[in-house]
Amino acid sequence: SMYSPFGVVAPSTRVDLEALRRYAFQNRVVVIDRVEDDPTVPTVTVDSAHGIELAFDHLRGLGHTAIAYAPGIIGTYTAHDRRDAYRHAANRHGLSPVILEAAGGMEVGPGIVDHWLREPVRPTAVIASNDAIA
């Protein structure tokens, strides 16, 4: 038939493999993130390390010497990969990593801006972990 049910899962936390198996549409599910615990689950992901390196190198090329990182959703492999890649890029350039996070109880966006404003040496550029944070 021309209609084939499928699912695309873009998790906000690590994938619950049991739930995935329960609702897997006869194995027609693709997860947008890594799934390290089950190599049989089809996944699509980006090369976060390379992407962060490209962003960091671009900002350095524009003359920025203080580059912060604004993480988004915590708990996915992608979020972890991007944070690690940012730290690695900062260290590679001899810069101290600055990770902007919202204080407990604050909304993410305003909290990140508040953290940025409180930095003693305010970063002149910020790499956002995703479009929502940007």
Buried (B, 14 or more C-beta within 10 A) or exposed (E): EEEEEEEEBEBEEBBEEEEBEEEBEEEEBEBBBBBEEEEEBEBEBEEBBEBBBEBBEEBBEEEBEBBBBBBBBEEBBBBBBBBEBBBBBBEEEEBEBBBBBBEEEBEBEEBBBBBBEEEEEEBEBBBBBEEEBE
